[in-house]
Amino acid sequence: MIRASIIGGSGYAGGELLRLLLAHPEVEIAQVTSERSKGRFVHSVHPNLRGRTQLKFSSPQTLLPVDVMFLALPHGEASKRIDEFAASAERIVDLSADFRLDDAQAYAKWYGGEHSAPEWLDKFVYGLPEFTRERLRGAKYASGVGCNATAVNLSLLPLARHGLIESAVIEVKVGSSEGGAKAGAGSHHPERVGCVRSFAPTGHRHQAEMEMVLGAPTLHFSATAVEMVRGVLCTAHVFLNEDMDEKSIWGLYRESYQAEPFVRIVKERTGLYRFPEPKILAGSNYADVGFEKDPASNRVVVIGAIDNLMKGASGSALQSMNLMCGFEESLGLDFPGLHPV
């Protein structure tokens, strides 16, 4: 049994972590902090946890010693206190963007400004187990993942591993929870309902993780907000540098993902859900990936879906923790999602 804490547990990602950790057979939650909600019961902010815990939020200024500390703070905050956090925890999983990239120049380019703790960047392992599994085993520090980047990376990784991507034009459609629990104009219901809003035609910061994971191919990325709460749907028009038939592409994806506990290849001949659909992944740690080859060109359309709060945040964080601590990788992550929702 290990002791864990969540620093910044009042947001959506913090709430999902709480839900997962409360059901994890090897974890005791020692502390959940929140600056704006300190002193309140956790279930007053996360009502789905009523009857599951009597924990109260404590001040983030007073840290209890723990085996694993999850940092669910706004971007830029974890790096300012990383030495203090490391002094109170044997292992750290940071859900923010602070330690996702492997060099300070890339961070400055995509996030603006200098990194607060550049000497820590190479200490963190990128927390996408399908990409860094062996490095995560026994690691002390793991970064979070960008939800959009996770959907894209898992969709394209089998092709990238074989050097087959000449270029790709990628769009993701995302739910409102990607914007976080703090209300803003973009998540205000009257402004969100009925909209398909392109909010990042170019320059989205998650592209940095795509380039880091997928390597050197030319990527063109856009992000669109749609009327759903959870979920990311990636549609990638990938232009291959050699012609391949659909059977060969299927073989590459099967080779990459047949042993993965949370990646499923979805390509059905019949039914409503012939390709990946984020709706049926709500609350689960699965990533569904499918594709269709254009018979008239070297283009393959790759489709990927995740729950942005799970596989795109808290689920991957717990999966990383399991590897770091030597637990079964899928422990506490077996919820299959809901249908209908």
N, C-alpha and C positions, 0 to 999 in steps of 0.2 A: 504494500500500500504506500502510495506517495502523497505528499501534501502539495496542493497547487493553489495558486492565487490568480485572480484576473484583475489587472490594473486598468481601470476604465471600463467597468462592466455594465454601464447603463445604456450603451448603444445597441444597435441590432446585432452586430457581430458578438458583442459581449453576452447578449441574451442567448444567442445560439450556443456559445461556448458553455454557458451555465447549464443549459438544457442537456448538452452532451455529457458534461463532466458529472452531473448529478446521477447519471445512469451508468457511469463507467465503474466497473467493479474494482479497479485498482487505484482509484483516486478519492481522496478526501479534500474537499474545498476548505481551505483555511481562511481565505480573505477575498472579498470582492470590493473594489474601491470605486468611488465616484465623487467627484468634486461637487457637482450640482445636486446629487441625491444622497449625500452622506447622512447617516442616521435613519434613513427610511428602509423599510423591508424591501428586499429584492423583488418580491412578487408584486409590490405596488407599481413597479416600472415594467416588469415582465409578468403580466397576469397569467400567462399559461403555466407559470411555475407555482401557482397557489397550491398549498398542501404538499409541495415537493421539498420545500426548504423554509427555514425560519431565519436564514441569514439576513443580515442588514449590511447596507453599503457603509464602508468605513472611509476615512480620509485617505487620499493617495499619498499624503505626506508621511504617514506612519506605516512602514512596511514590515510584515512578519517574515521570518525566515521560512523558505519553502524549498521543495525539491524542484518544482517547475513553476515558472512565472510566465503567464500570458500577458502581453502588452496589447491592449485594444484601445490605444490612444489615438488622437488625431495625428495626421501626418506632421512630422517635424518635432513632436514632443518626446518620443521615446529616445531619440538620439541625444537630447539635451541632458537626460538623467541616466544614461546607460551604465555608467560606472556605479552609480548608487543602486540601480536594479541588480546588477551583477553581483554586488556585495551581499544581496539578500537571497539569491537564488542559485541553486546548482546548475539549472538549465533555464533558458529563456526562449520563448517563441513569440516573435513580434509580428503582429498582424498588419502593421502599417507599412508604408512604402520606404521607411527610413533605411532599411538594410537589404532591400531587394536587389539592388544593382551592385555590380562588383567593382565599380571604380567611381571615385568622387567626381571626375569630369562628366561622366554620363549622368550622374545625379544632378549636377548643376545645369546640364543641357535640358533635361526633361522636367525637372522640378523647380528650377530657378534658385539662385543663391548657393552659397557654400554649405557643404554638409557639416553638421555640428560635431561629428565624431568620425572623421574619415579613417582613423586608425582601426576602427571596429569593422569596417566593411568586409574585409577578408576573413573575419572570424565567423561570419554568419553563412550558413548553408541555405541556398534557395529552397524554400519549403514546398516544392512540387515533387512528391515521392516518385512519380513516374519518370522523372528526369534525373533526380539526385538521390535515389533510394540508398545506395551504398554509402554515400557521404553522410546521410542523415543517421545511419545506424551509430548510436553512441555519441552523436554530436552534442555539444553543449549549447549551441546557439543556432536557431533556425529563423529565417525571415518568413514573412507572410507572402502571399501571392496576390497579384491583381486579378480581379474576377474576369475581366475581359481578356486579359492575357492568358489566363488558364483555359478558357474556352477555345481560344485560337491556338495556343500551343499544343493542347491535346489533340485538336483537330488535324494539325499539320505535321506533328512530330514524326510519324512514320515516313512521310515523304522527305522531310528534311534530313533524317538520319541517312537516307540513301542518296542524298545530293541531287534530288530530282526536281526541285523547285527552281524554275527560271525566274518567275515573278508571281505575285499573288495580289489580288484586289479583294479586300476583306471588309465586311461590314458586320457589326454586332448590333442587335436590338436588345435593349436592357430595361429592366423594371425599375420602379421608383426607389426601392430600398437600396439601390446602389448609391444613392445620394446621402445615405445615413439617416439617423433618427432625428437630427435637428432639422426642423421644417424650413423650407426655402421656397422661393417663387417657382422653381422647377418641379417641386414635389407637391405644391398646393393643389388640392383636388380639382377645383374648377379650371385651373390652367392645364392640368395633366390629362383629364379625362377626354377621350376622343382624339388625342393627339398622336401623331407620329413625327417627332421633332428631332431633326438632325442637330445635335449639340456639339459635335466634334468632327466636322468633315475631314480635318487634318490635324496633326499635332497632338493626338491624345497621348498622355504620358505612359499608358500601359504598352505602347508600342516599343518602349525601351526593353521591356522584358521579353517581348516577342523576338526582337533582334538578338538578345542575349541567348535565348534558348534555341532558336531556329537557325542561327548562324547568319550567313551572308546573303541570302536571297533578297531580291527587291520586294519590299512589302509596302502596300498602299492601304491604309487603315482608316475607317470611319466608324463613328458610333452614333446610334439613334435611340432616343428615348421613346418607349411605347407604353400603352396603357395596361401594364401589369405590375404587380408588386415585386415578386421574386422572379429571377431568371435571367439568363443570357442565352441568346441564340446567335451563333456565328454562322455566316454564310460566306465562304471563301471561294473565289474563282481563281483556281491555281493553274498556272500555265507551266506544263512540264517541259523539261529540256530534252526529253526523248519520248517517243510515242509509246504508250502502253495501253493494253486492253484492260477492261474492267476486272477480269479474272486475276490478272497480275497485280493490280492495285489491291484487290481483296486480299491476296496473299501477303502483301506488305503489312496491311493493317492487322491481319490475324497474327502474323509473326510478332508484331510489336505488342499486341494487347491481349493475347489469349490467356496469359497468366496474370493479368492485372486484376486486382479484386474490385476496382471501382470504375473501370472503363469498359463500356459495352459497345460493340459494333451493331448499329441499328440500320438495317437495309432490308425492308420487308417487301414482298410482292403485293400484298393486299392489306386492307385495314386503313383506319384513319391515321394511325401513327406509323407510317411507313419509314419516316425519317425522324431524327431527334427532335424532341419537343420539350421545352423547359417546364411546361405546366405539370407534367407527370413526375418531375424530379423534385418537386417542392419538399423540403425537409430532408432530402437524401444527399449522400456524398457521391452519387454516381455522376459520371460524365458519359453522355451518349454521343457517339460519333458515327456519321454515315457519309455516303458520297454517291455521285453519279458521274460517269464519264461521258463527255460530249463525243459522240461517234464521228463528228465532222471536223474535229480539231484536236489539239493537244491539251485542251482544257478539261479539268476535272473540278466539279463543284463539290466542295467538302462542307458538311453541315455538322455543327457541334452544339450541344446544349448542356447547361449546368444550372444548378441553383446558386446564384451569386453569393448568398450568405453561407452556403455550406461548402461545396467543392471550391468555390471562389473565395473562401475566407476561413470560417471556423472549422469546417470539416477537414480541409487540408491541414489546418493547424493541429488538430487532434491526431490525424493520421501521422503527421511528422513527429508529434510527441511520442506516439506509440513506438515508432522506430528508434527515437532517441533513447527511450527508457527500456528497450528490449522487450516490449509487449508484442502480442500478436497485432499485426498492422491494422487489421479491421476491427479491433476491439472497440465497442461502443459506437460503431458506425454502421450497424446493419439495417437501419430503417430504410424500407424500399421506396418511400414516396407514396403519394396518395392519388387515387383516381376513383371518381371524379373529384375535382377541387372546385 
